[in-house]
Amino acid sequence: MALKVALLGCGVVGSQVVRLLNEQSRELAERIGTPLEIAGIAVRRLDRARGTGVDPDLLTTDAMGLVTRDDIDLVVEVIGGIEPARSLILAAIQKGKSVVTANKALLAEDGATIHAAAREAGVDVYYEASVAGAIPLLRPLRDSLAGDRVNRVLGIVNGTTNYILDRMDSLGAGFTESLEEAQALGYAEADPTADVEGFDAAAKAAILARLAFHTPVTAADVHREGITEVSAADIASAKAMGCVVKLLAICQRSDDGSSIGVRVHPVMLPREHPLASVKGAYNAVFVEAESAGQLMFYGAGAGGVPTASAVLGDLVAVARNRLARTFVADGRADAKLPVHPMGETITSYHVALDVADRPGVLAGVAKVFAANGVSIKHVRQEGRGDDAQLVLVSHTAPDAALARTVEQLRNHEDVRAVASVMRVETFDNER
């Protein structure tokens, strides 16, 4: 007997899920042990054009009625957003149906409620597509590394921002020009705020941190900065240092293991790091584990077809579990490590200062760094006269001390302006 699937949403991703289910029905049945049958598709509007292969007789606007039908076995949610997705998923779980979702926003805001409901009901909730599209990432974190201690996760998890920064780096294009090109190619939405201001990456960072450190993390715990202030001068300074600018999601244990930091912001990343070579709209996540060492996951992080591929992978897994009358309890977030504030995060700053070109300026600037307990790793002067600029890179220090240093430099008599501030991602042998 076929397992019946309810699909919530039939847009870019949902229509591709339908197509792949239809085209690969025989192979999927062989892998699962029984066929999958789409029993209904919930949409907002019945009169909207759908992809080929979508049976109009399956469409309904009664999403709640669909997910609570007694004959439905599995629910796939690809509508996104918080509501009505949360209510629909919880209703499906309470009716004993396993769920596959790509909803990063919901999982980052209220994943704990979803997971708790699923454990109580004895059903699966799978969400591989929520972070990095087609890249197999979350199950390795949850399952393959369950016996290891993950210390740090660095991720390029937003293709739009990576495309923009890559164009700025490789072609010397400006931010606005690169954004417009990304929109023309369909990499960026008409309103790109979620991408360029880091909201999308922050939601994904919360999911990654929860799985990596077995501790509850929400999007509200994530320090977030976007890329709208990244300038051509920042890109040029990064090149001069042998670095590239990337928007990274960074999830990291403190040195003593007592807390974690979760942040999203632009960084200068050494070009020899594997993530520095990730071009265009691709995603990649770099994992550092105590026993497994360094691991990297790379691939297409967005788009209807890649995301649908991840959804189908989850669907096969939950269907097999359904037949076996079992479920995989999502890794419990029982470690309950506190998320420390950004000010306590140990990091390094690149600071460019427009300064007066006269003797003693460097000494005065260095005194401000020293007063805040921050030492200087590199310094160089560019230009002379009215164009004089000091470029400094600090050794690692608490972010609060670095931010305080920059704020005091803004009011220093020898500093005309703080032209640029950006964090530099360092590694243990560089600190």
C-alpha positions as MATLAB code, in Angstrom:
seq = 'MALKVALLGCGVVGSQVVRLLNEQSRELAERIGTPLEIAGIAVRRLDRARGTGVDPDLLTTDAMGLVTRDDIDLVVEVIGGIEPARSLILAAIQKGKSVVTANKALLAEDGATIHAAAREAGVDVYYEASVAGAIPLLRPLRDSLAGDRVNRVLGIVNGTTNYILDRMDSLGAGFTESLEEAQALGYAEADPTADVEGFDAAAKAAILARLAFHTPVTAADVHREGITEVSAADIASAKAMGCVVKLLAICQRSDDGSSIGVRVHPVMLPREHPLASVKGAYNAVFVEAESAGQLMFYGAGAGGVPTASAVLGDLVAVARNRLARTFVADGRADAKLPVHPMGETITSYHVALDVADRPGVLAGVAKVFAANGVSIKHVRQEGRGDDAQLVLVSHTAPDAALARTVEQLRNHEDVRAVASVMRVETFDNER';
ca = [
       0.000    0.000    0.000;
       1.322    3.442   -0.928;
       2.297    5.998    1.706;
       0.247    9.132    1.179;
       1.979   12.514    1.201;
       0.448   15.935    1.865;
       2.405   18.791    0.319;
       2.097   22.276    1.811;
       3.113   24.812   -0.829;
       3.625   24.473   -4.560;
       5.935   27.325   -5.470;
       9.527   27.166   -6.675;
      10.466   24.273   -4.364;
       7.084   22.566   -4.042;
       6.565   22.263   -7.798;
       9.992   20.639   -8.120;
       9.145   18.203   -5.336;
       6.056   17.184   -7.322;
       8.087   16.806  -10.522;
      10.773   14.677   -8.915;
       8.228   12.489   -7.138;
       6.478   11.850  -10.440;
       9.633   11.272  -12.479;
      11.360    9.046   -9.921;
       8.348    7.221   -8.547;
       9.622    3.753   -9.456;
      13.131    4.287   -8.063;
      11.783    5.857   -4.887;
       9.398    2.948   -4.345;
      12.310    0.527   -4.673;
      14.412    2.460   -2.155;
      11.589    2.789    0.356;
       9.842   -0.521   -0.109;
       6.480    0.977   -1.066;
       5.265    3.754   -3.393;
       4.763    7.367   -2.382;
       1.545    9.016   -3.495;
       0.773   12.733   -3.357;
      -2.684   12.828   -1.813;
      -3.148   16.603   -1.698;
      -1.380   19.911   -2.237;
      -2.286   22.944   -0.115;
      -1.930   26.311   -1.864;
      -3.021   29.877   -1.165;
      -4.682   30.393   -4.551;
      -6.218   27.777   -6.799;
      -6.073   29.905   -9.955;
      -2.301   30.434  -10.013;
      -0.282   28.744  -12.775;
       1.569   25.642  -11.548;
       4.444   23.629  -12.913;
       3.822   20.831  -15.352;
       2.802   17.591  -13.696;
       0.818   19.246  -10.903;
      -2.644   17.656  -10.914;
      -5.164   20.477  -10.321;
      -7.534   17.980   -8.708;
      -5.071   17.624   -5.832;
      -5.046   21.336   -5.003;
      -6.826   22.694   -1.950;
      -6.825   25.883    0.078;
      -7.755   23.966    3.243;
      -4.260   23.213    4.503;
      -5.387   22.280    8.024;
      -7.995   19.914    6.666;
      -5.336   18.271    4.491;
      -2.697   17.681    7.185;
      -5.237   16.264    9.637;
      -6.834   13.802    7.194;
      -6.720   10.265    8.541;
      -5.318    8.820    5.312;
      -2.248   11.103    5.237;
       1.003    9.451    6.380;
       3.652   12.105    5.707;
       3.614   15.899    5.435;
       6.052   18.046    3.435;
       6.050   21.762    4.335;
       7.653   24.231    1.905;
       5.503   27.336    2.407;
       7.994   29.043    4.754;
       7.390   31.673    7.412;
       6.219   31.203   10.984;
       2.457   31.014   10.627;
       0.486   29.134    9.454;
       3.453   26.743    9.038;
       3.929   26.213   12.792;
       0.251   25.444   13.436;
       0.071   23.105   10.455;
       3.218   21.197   11.406;
       2.129   20.822   15.033;
      -1.328   19.645   13.945;
       0.242   17.043   11.645;
       2.554   15.821   14.403;
      -0.317   15.524   16.879;
      -2.128   13.366   14.338;
       0.882   11.037   14.196;
       2.316   12.142   10.854;
       6.038   12.565   10.222;
       7.105   15.892    8.751;
       9.716   17.083    6.272;
      10.293   20.841    6.225;
      12.628   23.391    4.658;
      11.492   26.139    7.038;
      14.637   27.699    8.518;
      12.789   30.687   10.006;
      10.410   28.500   11.999;
      13.097   26.087   13.188;
      15.326   28.977   14.260;
      12.511   30.676   16.177;
      10.618   27.755   17.701;
      12.402   24.542   16.787;
      12.335   23.385   20.423;
       8.533   23.233   20.387;
       8.490   21.307   17.109;
      11.091   18.776   18.263;
       9.428   18.242   21.641;
       6.060   17.604   19.987;
       7.630   15.117   17.578;
       9.351   13.176   20.367;
       6.124   13.007   22.347;
       4.176   11.784   19.319;
       6.893    9.355   18.221;
       7.266   10.777   14.714;
      10.087   12.212   12.638;
      10.849   15.819   11.783;
      13.540   16.097    9.100;
      14.821   19.407    7.759;
      17.977   18.918    5.697;
      16.843   21.511    3.132;
      16.542   24.281    5.731;
      20.206   25.325    5.856;
      22.223   24.571    2.743;
      19.930   23.350   -0.009;
      21.178   20.117   -1.550;
      24.275   19.840    0.663;
      24.093   16.806    3.010;
      25.043   18.638    6.178;
      22.549   18.397    9.025;
      22.344   14.624    9.248;
      26.152   14.302    9.387;
      26.158   16.850   12.210;
      23.301   15.136   14.015;
      24.265   11.497   13.404;
      27.794   10.975   12.045;
      29.392   13.382   14.533;
      27.137   12.464   17.471;
      30.053   10.729   19.195;
      32.494   13.567   18.602;
      32.946   17.028   20.056;
      32.417   19.786   17.521;
      34.384   22.917   18.392;
      33.646   25.260   15.514;
      31.400   25.551   12.461;
      32.120   28.180    9.802;
      29.608   28.512    7.008;
      28.894   30.381    3.800;
      25.176   29.684    3.998;
      23.691   32.428    1.841;
      24.321   32.257   -1.887;
      23.120   35.793   -2.617;
      25.671   37.472   -0.383;
      28.451   35.165   -1.519;
      27.690   36.031   -5.137;
      27.774   39.762   -4.376;
      31.028   39.612   -2.420;
      32.638   37.370   -5.030;
      31.808   39.869   -7.806;
      33.206   42.705   -5.709;
      36.409   40.725   -5.139;
      36.982   39.232   -8.592;
      35.752   42.093  -10.800;
      36.111   45.143   -8.582;
      32.359   45.804   -8.836;
      30.548   47.900   -6.242;
      27.945   46.588   -3.824;
      24.937   48.168   -5.584;
      26.052   46.979   -9.016;
      26.660   43.432   -7.750;
      23.287   43.327   -5.982;
      21.458   44.439   -9.124;
      23.215   41.713  -11.107;
      22.257   39.116   -8.495;
      18.624   40.246   -8.744;
      18.708   40.057  -12.556;
      19.988   36.468  -12.349;
      17.369   35.464   -9.779;
      19.869   34.989   -6.946;
      18.389   37.888   -4.961;
      14.791   38.821   -4.259;
      13.287   42.178   -5.247;
      13.514   42.975   -1.524;
      16.941   41.527   -0.621;
      16.848   42.553    3.051;
      16.744   39.019    4.479;
      19.895   38.140    2.558;
      22.058   41.265    2.598;
      21.281   42.152    6.222;
      22.118   38.629    7.398;
      18.688   37.493    8.655;
      18.670   34.383    6.459;
      22.171   33.373    7.534;
      21.360   34.035   11.207;
      18.429   31.609   11.129;
      20.672   28.973    9.588;
      23.399   29.662   12.143;
      20.933   28.994   14.965;
      20.049   25.597   13.451;
      23.714   24.687   12.956;
      24.634   25.694   16.506;
      21.816   23.644   17.991;
      22.950   20.515   16.181;
      26.684   21.073   16.629;
      26.585   21.837   20.352;
      23.395   20.022   21.443;
      22.117   23.177   23.052;
      19.014   25.323   22.460;
      19.759   28.288   20.177;
      17.310   30.638   18.492;
      17.794   33.332   15.871;
      17.499   35.928   18.649;
      20.718   34.531   20.187;
      22.708   35.178   17.012;
      24.765   38.346   16.634;
      23.952   39.575   13.129;
      25.537   42.058   10.724;
      24.954   42.247    6.983;
      27.123   43.228    4.026;
      25.578   46.564    3.021;
      28.497   48.501    4.536;
      31.207   46.465    2.792;
      33.063   48.846    0.482;
      35.507   48.564   -2.387;
      38.164   49.813    0.050;
      37.407   46.871    2.388;
      37.793   44.445   -0.496;
      41.091   46.069   -1.512;
      42.404   45.986    2.081;
      41.514   42.311    2.346;
      43.433   41.608   -0.882;
      46.456   43.468    0.452;
      46.406   41.151    3.484;
      46.019   38.011    1.388;
      42.377   37.713    2.447;
      38.929   37.671    0.881;
      35.745   39.114    2.397;
      32.999   36.565    3.136;
      29.755   36.689    5.096;
      30.179   33.815    7.536;
      27.935   32.080   10.016;
      30.293   31.225   12.884;
      29.330   28.871   15.699;
      32.098   28.262   18.213;
      32.761   26.871   21.669;
      34.604   29.112   24.080;
      38.152   28.021   24.866;
      37.081   26.550   28.209;
      34.006   24.881   26.695;
      31.610   26.570   29.120;
      29.687   28.603   26.542;
      29.194   29.093   22.827;
      29.176   32.062   20.488;
      26.920   32.272   17.443;
      27.391   35.129   14.993;
      26.902   36.227   11.404;
      28.962   39.069    9.951;
      31.452   39.877    7.184;
      35.009   38.725    7.861;
      38.376   38.922    6.193;
      39.276   35.285    5.626;
      42.774   34.107    4.604;
      42.761   33.054    0.953;
      44.386   29.739    1.803;
      41.343   28.703    3.846;
      39.084   26.283    1.930;
      36.050   28.559    2.350;
      37.866   31.422    0.618;
      37.684   29.566   -2.711;
      33.872   29.233   -2.671;
      32.656   31.318   -5.599;
      29.377   32.615   -6.945;
      26.119   31.567   -5.314;
      27.511   28.337   -3.855;
      27.416   27.407   -0.173;
      29.980   25.616    1.958;
      30.284   24.733    5.622;
      33.571   23.960    7.374;
      33.402   21.870   10.553;
      36.182   21.452   13.102;
      35.703   18.440   15.392;
      37.983   17.121   18.090;
      38.427   13.603   16.707;
      37.258   13.849   13.090;
      39.349   16.942   12.475;
      38.432   19.325    9.672;
      35.484   18.528    7.386;
      34.007   20.568    4.555;
      30.590   20.315    2.899;
      30.139   22.120   -0.422;
      27.457   22.475   -3.073;
      24.397   24.310   -4.355;
      22.802   25.985   -1.384;
      19.557   27.229   -2.912;
      17.259   26.928   -5.901;
      14.168   24.875   -6.547;
      15.811   21.705   -7.839;
      18.692   21.424   -5.309;
      16.352   22.169   -2.404;
      13.780   19.666   -3.687;
      16.555   17.068   -3.837;
      17.209   17.520   -0.118;
      13.473   17.377    0.611;
      13.175   14.067   -1.244;
      16.149   12.648    0.629;
      14.386   13.411    3.897;
      11.112   12.063    2.548;
      12.727    8.730    1.726;
      14.198    8.543    5.237;
      10.947    9.295    7.069;
       9.027    6.941    4.773;
      11.393    4.080    5.601;
      11.013    4.822    9.304;
       7.233    4.850    8.884;
       7.301    1.377    7.374;
       9.629    0.144   10.125;
       7.305    1.686   12.748;
      10.151    3.647   14.275;
      11.427    7.194   14.331;
      14.743    8.956   14.812;
      14.573   11.268   17.801;
      16.173   14.550   16.862;
      19.365   15.125   18.819;
      18.248   16.521   22.154;
      19.425   20.017   23.022;
      20.185   19.026   26.593;
      23.668   20.496   26.947;
      22.095   23.915   27.589;
      25.351   25.776   27.128;
      24.814   29.521   27.480;
      25.259   31.667   24.397;
      27.739   34.332   25.411;
      27.265   37.913   24.197;
      29.220   39.168   21.215;
      31.326   41.344   23.496;
      32.890   38.225   25.038;
      33.751   36.681   21.681;
      37.472   36.485   21.017;
      38.194   37.955   17.606;
      40.518   40.246   15.666;
      39.871   43.596   13.967;
      41.132   45.220   10.788;
      40.895   49.008   11.247;
      41.634   51.671    8.627;
      42.084   55.215    9.955;
      42.299   58.508    8.077;
      44.947   60.332   10.090;
      47.012   63.490   10.184;
      50.400   62.915    8.548;
      52.736   64.059   11.298;
      55.208   62.480   13.739;
      53.783   60.689   16.762;
      50.422   59.723   15.254;
      51.129   56.000   15.327;
      52.301   56.223   18.921;
      49.080   57.984   19.906;
      46.949   55.413   18.137;
      48.903   52.541   19.663;
      48.343   54.055   23.097;
      44.556   53.781   22.610;
      44.906   50.102   21.688;
      47.114   49.448   24.713;
      44.735   51.246   27.074;
      42.041   48.726   26.133;
      44.299   45.696   26.474;
      44.545   45.151   22.722;
      47.877   44.527   21.029;
      48.656   45.361   17.406;
      49.695   42.538   15.076;
      50.302   44.437   11.812;
      50.396   48.102   10.845;
      51.059   49.912    7.597;
      50.697   53.469    6.359;
      49.168   54.300    3.001;
      49.404   57.729    1.314;
      50.700   61.017    2.694;
      49.394   64.411    3.662;
      45.615   64.686    3.559;
      45.423   61.162    2.109;
      47.378   59.514    4.924;
      45.812   56.339    6.246;
      46.894   53.909    8.942;
      45.797   50.310    8.525;
      46.073   48.170   11.646;
      45.259   44.535   12.398;
      44.937   43.553   16.044;
      45.843   40.381   17.820;
      42.797   38.549   19.157;
      40.948   40.147   22.048;
      37.388   40.289   23.406;
      35.123   41.976   20.874;
      33.981   44.495   23.494;
      37.566   45.698   23.993;
      38.081   45.985   20.247;
      34.822   47.891   19.766;
      35.721   50.220   22.638;
      39.104   50.869   21.013;
      37.473   51.834   17.729;
      34.989   54.125   19.464;
      37.773   55.958   21.281;
      39.735   56.319   18.050;
      36.770   58.098   16.472;
      37.311   60.922   18.973;
      41.116   60.930   18.872;
      42.736   64.250   17.944;
      44.970   62.649   15.291;
      42.177   60.615   13.630;
      40.079   62.401   11.033;
      37.828   59.376   10.457;
      37.567   55.638   11.036;
      37.351   54.631    7.381;
      36.757   50.912    7.823;
      36.329   48.281   10.508;
      36.047   44.560    9.796;
      36.736   41.419   11.772;
      39.508   39.086   10.655;
      38.835   35.396   11.171;
      41.834   33.818   12.842;
      42.851   30.282   13.610;
      44.602   28.820   16.615;
      48.104   29.116   15.146;
      47.512   32.769   14.197;
      46.365   34.193   17.517;
];
